């Protein structure tokens, strides 16, 4: 797995724990392992058509800490229109988009 390779390459394999799987399947484990409001930063860099589903799951599970930040790549091209609409229209999010 490329993630394990780079984790080892930078010398963090002794202290880093890597979880594999889809975000929707891994997020519930965060609640079990770390509790509510345990995520301060989320980075989405995969198929943009499901960003909004994963963000909604994190919100439903109450994983995001107050003032948590979410960074999503590739929201313009190939695009994540549902995520962008949600992020720009939800009162709880301050959204900045770069192109």
PyMOL commands that set and color helices and strands:
alter all, ss='L'
color gray80, all
select helices_A, chain A and resi 2-9+23-34+48-60+75-79+81-89
alter helices_A, ss='H'
color red, helices_A
select strands_A, chain A and resi 39-44+64-72
alter strands_A, ss='S'
color yellow, strands_A
deselect
rebuild
show_as cartoon
